[in-house]
Amino acid sequence: MAKVSMTVNGKAVTADAEPRTLLVQYLREGLRLTGTHVGCDTSQCGACVVHLDGKAVKACTMFAW
């Protein structure tokens, strides 16, 4: 496991994550930010959408790294 650092809601955050951890898992489990939801596990519904560098992305389709 390694430390993953990023800025979330304007704050610098760090949490441990496995290399294959999805961004949605990192946000929900690593940072306890449960506003991001897992709806379908197939990237069809959009419940996991977050803003990343000004773009809307599905957090269930990208790794936290």
MODELLER restraints for C-alpha pairs under 7 A, 6 or more apart:
rsr = mdl.restraints
at = mdl.atoms
rsr.add(forms.Gaussian(group=physical.xy_distance, feature=features.Distance(at['CA:1:A'], at['CA:16:A']), mean=6.15, stdev=0.5))
rsr.add(forms.Gaussian(group=physical.xy_distance, feature=features.Distance(at['CA:1:A'], at['CA:17:A']), mean=5.51, stdev=0.5))
rsr.add(forms.Gaussian(group=physical.xy_distance, feature=features.Distance(at['CA:1:A'], at['CA:18:A']), mean=4.84, stdev=0.5))
rsr.add(forms.Gaussian(group=physical.xy_distance, feature=features.Distance(at['CA:2:A'], at['CA:16:A']), mean=5.34, stdev=0.5))
rsr.add(forms.Gaussian(group=physical.xy_distance, feature=features.Distance(at['CA:2:A'], at['CA:17:A']), mean=5.64, stdev=0.5))
rsr.add(forms.Gaussian(group=physical.xy_distance, feature=features.Distance(at['CA:2:A'], at['CA:18:A']), mean=6.46, stdev=0.5))
rsr.add(forms.Gaussian(group=physical.xy_distance, feature=features.Distance(at['CA:3:A'], at['CA:14:A']), mean=6.35, stdev=0.5))
rsr.add(forms.Gaussian(group=physical.xy_distance, feature=features.Distance(at['CA:3:A'], at['CA:15:A']), mean=5.43, stdev=0.5))
rsr.add(forms.Gaussian(group=physical.xy_distance, feature=features.Distance(at['CA:3:A'], at['CA:16:A']), mean=4.41, stdev=0.5))
rsr.add(forms.Gaussian(group=physical.xy_distance, feature=features.Distance(at['CA:3:A'], at['CA:17:A']), mean=6.23, stdev=0.5))
rsr.add(forms.Gaussian(group=physical.xy_distance, feature=features.Distance(at['CA:4:A'], at['CA:14:A']), mean=5.49, stdev=0.5))
rsr.add(forms.Gaussian(group=physical.xy_distance, feature=features.Distance(at['CA:4:A'], at['CA:15:A']), mean=5.55, stdev=0.5))
rsr.add(forms.Gaussian(group=physical.xy_distance, feature=features.Distance(at['CA:4:A'], at['CA:16:A']), mean=6.03, stdev=0.5))
rsr.add(forms.Gaussian(group=physical.xy_distance, feature=features.Distance(at['CA:4:A'], at['CA:17:A']), mean=6.44, stdev=0.5))
rsr.add(forms.Gaussian(group=physical.xy_distance, feature=features.Distance(at['CA:4:A'], at['CA:65:A']), mean=6.68, stdev=0.5))
rsr.add(forms.Gaussian(group=physical.xy_distance, feature=features.Distance(at['CA:5:A'], at['CA:13:A']), mean=5.59, stdev=0.5))
rsr.add(forms.Gaussian(group=physical.xy_distance, feature=features.Distance(at['CA:5:A'], at['CA:14:A']), mean=4.28, stdev=0.5))
rsr.add(forms.Gaussian(group=physical.xy_distance, feature=features.Distance(at['CA:5:A'], at['CA:15:A']), mean=6.74, stdev=0.5))
rsr.add(forms.Gaussian(group=physical.xy_distance, feature=features.Distance(at['CA:6:A'], at['CA:12:A']), mean=5.77, stdev=0.5))
rsr.add(forms.Gaussian(group=physical.xy_distance, feature=features.Distance(at['CA:6:A'], at['CA:13:A']), mean=5.60, stdev=0.5))
rsr.add(forms.Gaussian(group=physical.xy_distance, feature=features.Distance(at['CA:6:A'], at['CA:14:A']), mean=6.66, stdev=0.5))
rsr.add(forms.Gaussian(group=physical.xy_distance, feature=features.Distance(at['CA:7:A'], at['CA:13:A']), mean=5.91, stdev=0.5))
rsr.add(forms.Gaussian(group=physical.xy_distance, feature=features.Distance(at['CA:15:A'], at['CA:30:A']), mean=5.69, stdev=0.5))
rsr.add(forms.Gaussian(group=physical.xy_distance, feature=features.Distance(at['CA:15:A'], at['CA:31:A']), mean=6.70, stdev=0.5))
rsr.add(forms.Gaussian(group=physical.xy_distance, feature=features.Distance(at['CA:16:A'], at['CA:30:A']), mean=6.80, stdev=0.5))
rsr.add(forms.Gaussian(group=physical.xy_distance, feature=features.Distance(at['CA:17:A'], at['CA:26:A']), mean=6.93, stdev=0.5))
rsr.add(forms.Gaussian(group=physical.xy_distance, feature=features.Distance(at['CA:19:A'], at['CA:65:A']), mean=6.94, stdev=0.5))
rsr.add(forms.Gaussian(group=physical.xy_distance, feature=features.Distance(at['CA:20:A'], at['CA:63:A']), mean=6.28, stdev=0.5))
rsr.add(forms.Gaussian(group=physical.xy_distance, feature=features.Distance(at['CA:21:A'], at['CA:63:A']), mean=5.65, stdev=0.5))
rsr.add(forms.Gaussian(group=physical.xy_distance, feature=features.Distance(at['CA:21:A'], at['CA:64:A']), mean=5.91, stdev=0.5))
rsr.add(forms.Gaussian(group=physical.xy_distance, feature=features.Distance(at['CA:22:A'], at['CA:59:A']), mean=6.95, stdev=0.5))
rsr.add(forms.Gaussian(group=physical.xy_distance, feature=features.Distance(at['CA:22:A'], at['CA:60:A']), mean=6.01, stdev=0.5))
rsr.add(forms.Gaussian(group=physical.xy_distance, feature=features.Distance(at['CA:22:A'], at['CA:62:A']), mean=5.64, stdev=0.5))
rsr.add(forms.Gaussian(group=physical.xy_distance, feature=features.Distance(at['CA:22:A'], at['CA:63:A']), mean=4.18, stdev=0.5))
rsr.add(forms.Gaussian(group=physical.xy_distance, feature=features.Distance(at['CA:22:A'], at['CA:64:A']), mean=5.32, stdev=0.5))
rsr.add(forms.Gaussian(group=physical.xy_distance, feature=features.Distance(at['CA:23:A'], at['CA:59:A']), mean=5.06, stdev=0.5))
rsr.add(forms.Gaussian(group=physical.xy_distance, feature=features.Distance(at['CA:23:A'], at['CA:60:A']), mean=6.38, stdev=0.5))
rsr.add(forms.Gaussian(group=physical.xy_distance, feature=features.Distance(at['CA:23:A'], at['CA:62:A']), mean=5.85, stdev=0.5))
rsr.add(forms.Gaussian(group=physical.xy_distance, feature=features.Distance(at['CA:23:A'], at['CA:63:A']), mean=5.10, stdev=0.5))
rsr.add(forms.Gaussian(group=physical.xy_distance, feature=features.Distance(at['CA:23:A'], at['CA:64:A']), mean=4.15, stdev=0.5))
rsr.add(forms.Gaussian(group=physical.xy_distance, feature=features.Distance(at['CA:24:A'], at['CA:36:A']), mean=6.67, stdev=0.5))
rsr.add(forms.Gaussian(group=physical.xy_distance, feature=features.Distance(at['CA:24:A'], at['CA:48:A']), mean=6.65, stdev=0.5))
rsr.add(forms.Gaussian(group=physical.xy_distance, feature=features.Distance(at['CA:24:A'], at['CA:59:A']), mean=4.81, stdev=0.5))
rsr.add(forms.Gaussian(group=physical.xy_distance, feature=features.Distance(at['CA:24:A'], at['CA:60:A']), mean=5.37, stdev=0.5))
rsr.add(forms.Gaussian(group=physical.xy_distance, feature=features.Distance(at['CA:26:A'], at['CA:64:A']), mean=6.29, stdev=0.5))
rsr.add(forms.Gaussian(group=physical.xy_distance, feature=features.Distance(at['CA:27:A'], at['CA:33:A']), mean=5.40, stdev=0.5))
rsr.add(forms.Gaussian(group=physical.xy_distance, feature=features.Distance(at['CA:28:A'], at['CA:34:A']), mean=4.85, stdev=0.5))
rsr.add(forms.Gaussian(group=physical.xy_distance, feature=features.Distance(at['CA:28:A'], at['CA:36:A']), mean=6.73, stdev=0.5))
rsr.add(forms.Gaussian(group=physical.xy_distance, feature=features.Distance(at['CA:36:A'], at['CA:48:A']), mean=5.26, stdev=0.5))
rsr.add(forms.Gaussian(group=physical.xy_distance, feature=features.Distance(at['CA:37:A'], at['CA:47:A']), mean=5.37, stdev=0.5))
rsr.add(forms.Gaussian(group=physical.xy_distance, feature=features.Distance(at['CA:37:A'], at['CA:48:A']), mean=4.96, stdev=0.5))
rsr.add(forms.Gaussian(group=physical.xy_distance, feature=features.Distance(at['CA:38:A'], at['CA:47:A']), mean=6.02, stdev=0.5))
rsr.add(forms.Gaussian(group=physical.xy_distance, feature=features.Distance(at['CA:38:A'], at['CA:48:A']), mean=5.63, stdev=0.5))
rsr.add(forms.Gaussian(group=physical.xy_distance, feature=features.Distance(at['CA:39:A'], at['CA:45:A']), mean=6.41, stdev=0.5))
rsr.add(forms.Gaussian(group=physical.xy_distance, feature=features.Distance(at['CA:39:A'], at['CA:47:A']), mean=5.42, stdev=0.5))
rsr.add(forms.Gaussian(group=physical.xy_distance, feature=features.Distance(at['CA:43:A'], at['CA:58:A']), mean=6.83, stdev=0.5))
rsr.add(forms.Gaussian(group=physical.xy_distance, feature=features.Distance(at['CA:43:A'], at['CA:60:A']), mean=6.39, stdev=0.5))
rsr.add(forms.Gaussian(group=physical.xy_distance, feature=features.Distance(at['CA:43:A'], at['CA:61:A']), mean=6.60, stdev=0.5))
rsr.add(forms.Gaussian(group=physical.xy_distance, feature=features.Distance(at['CA:46:A'], at['CA:58:A']), mean=6.43, stdev=0.5))
rsr.add(forms.Gaussian(group=physical.xy_distance, feature=features.Distance(at['CA:48:A'], at['CA:58:A']), mean=5.50, stdev=0.5))
rsr.add(forms.Gaussian(group=physical.xy_distance, feature=features.Distance(at['CA:48:A'], at['CA:59:A']), mean=5.39, stdev=0.5))
rsr.add(forms.Gaussian(group=physical.xy_distance, feature=features.Distance(at['CA:48:A'], at['CA:60:A']), mean=6.26, stdev=0.5))
rsr.add(forms.Gaussian(group=physical.xy_distance, feature=features.Distance(at['CA:49:A'], at['CA:56:A']), mean=6.18, stdev=0.5))
rsr.add(forms.Gaussian(group=physical.xy_distance, feature=features.Distance(at['CA:49:A'], at['CA:57:A']), mean=5.35, stdev=0.5))
rsr.add(forms.Gaussian(group=physical.xy_distance, feature=features.Distance(at['CA:49:A'], at['CA:58:A']), mean=4.39, stdev=0.5))
rsr.add(forms.Gaussian(group=physical.xy_distance, feature=features.Distance(at['CA:49:A'], at['CA:59:A']), mean=5.82, stdev=0.5))
rsr.add(forms.Gaussian(group=physical.xy_distance, feature=features.Distance(at['CA:50:A'], at['CA:56:A']), mean=5.60, stdev=0.5))
rsr.add(forms.Gaussian(group=physical.xy_distance, feature=features.Distance(at['CA:50:A'], at['CA:57:A']), mean=5.61, stdev=0.5))
rsr.add(forms.Gaussian(group=physical.xy_distance, feature=features.Distance(at['CA:50:A'], at['CA:58:A']), mean=6.44, stdev=0.5))
rsr.add(forms.Gaussian(group=physical.xy_distance, feature=features.Distance(at['CA:50:A'], at['CA:59:A']), mean=6.39, stdev=0.5))
rsr.add(forms.Gaussian(group=physical.xy_distance, feature=features.Distance(at['CA:51:A'], at['CA:57:A']), mean=6.20, stdev=0.5))
